[in-house]
């Protein structure tokens, strides 16, 4: 299997697993316990909090551990809307946000009384900041724009978007799940109020993520899970010590190797794109040519249904959309928001490379893709030209 779906999830780095293993056996104490063993684990958790904070350019006190970015987005959006003033209950969300953010905004508006407005995106997938500026008014409480899109890799100018939101008196939420570990993230320098991310996108374990919230905002948030008051009362439940330590170690590795990883992935992704566009006709790039994640390219193979192509090349793992799309037959909401028709969107594949990817894998994958696309196109042509059976009535 050639795995080119690293934006969906990543394997746990062996160095991360090594850091986690003692938390399952030797250092298994509850981090909330007052005895020495518990305090030792609590120190490891706090070390991890600092490592995650360092990766995204914020203070460790702003990091609240959750089960993942989805929970973090729900905690942030519902919390902000629950405490919003009566005249400020509209949320603006970019059209290409992850379904976790889109659904959380819709649910928060339903529960707490509010509305959700959609910010258009440009043809290359970047948010239309002129449309954002025109959509802002005194009734907007929160603006959500992701730093980088999982399907096209499009990188947004979130610093400018945040400035526009603040100018209208609104808070700003940034999903940095795909950006963290791939490009530099500087939440405090960008003046971001709220951000979300997950460990399993940066070679850490699944089931752990974080909400980054400025301390002045944490008191305004309403917890989704109540109980023992862990994570400063924002996320109760026995601390997932092993997962958090793994998250921290993954963040530290990502920070240390970000430049090296990015250079290597940019080279391999460019090679993949070059070979496919050179050796296949009717291949179109979805998304920006330059301002995108170094590991991601989304290509349309005109005349070849993406699901059929994937079925025809079981040796290669790629995606026809984000992992949240699952088995849905609907075209990608990201690509349709960019202006692609349903047919064009259904003929598009995302290739997302990762730290373990090699040049040999790129060449092998290209061969499989060329064969699969050729097979699917030929089958489609035969289907279109096959004469319809004639029906005779007595």
HELIX and SHEET records of a PDB file:
HELIX    1   1 UNK A   14  UNK A   21  1                                   8    
HELIX    2   2 UNK A   22  UNK A   24  5                                   3    
HELIX    3   3 UNK A   36  UNK A   56  1                                  21    
HELIX    4   4 UNK A   60  UNK A   62  5                                   3    
HELIX    5   5 UNK A   69  UNK A   82  1                                  14    
HELIX    6   6 UNK A   99  UNK A  112  1                                  14    
HELIX    7   7 UNK A  129  UNK A  135  1                                   7    
HELIX    8   8 UNK A  158  UNK A  167  1                                  10    
HELIX    9   9 UNK A  187  UNK A  190  1                                   4    
HELIX   10  10 UNK A  199  UNK A  201  5                                   3    
HELIX   11  11 UNK A  215  UNK A  218  1                                   4    
HELIX   12  12 UNK A  231  UNK A  233  5                                   3    
HELIX   13  13 UNK A  241  UNK A  279  1                                  39    
HELIX   14  14 UNK A  306  UNK A  312  1                                   7    
HELIX   15  15 UNK A  323  UNK A  325  5                                   3    
HELIX   16  16 UNK A  333  UNK A  337  1                                   5    
HELIX   17  17 UNK A  342  UNK A  346  1                                   5    
HELIX   18  18 UNK A  359  UNK A  385  1                                  27    
SHEET    1   A 2 UNK A   2  UNK A   3  0                                        
SHEET    2   A 2 UNK A 316  UNK A 317  1                                        
SHEET    1   B 7 UNK A  63  UNK A  66  0                                        
SHEET    2   B 7 UNK A 209  UNK A 213 -1                                        
SHEET    3   B 7 UNK A 194  UNK A 198 -1                                        
SHEET    4   B 7 UNK A 171  UNK A 175  1                                        
SHEET    5   B 7 UNK A 140  UNK A 144  1                                        
SHEET    6   B 7 UNK A  90  UNK A  94  1                                        
SHEET    7   B 7 UNK A 115  UNK A 119  1                                        
SHEET    1   C 3 UNK A 283  UNK A 286  0                                        
SHEET    2   C 3 UNK A 296  UNK A 301 -1                                        
SHEET    3   C 3 UNK A 348  UNK A 352 -1                                        
END                                                                             
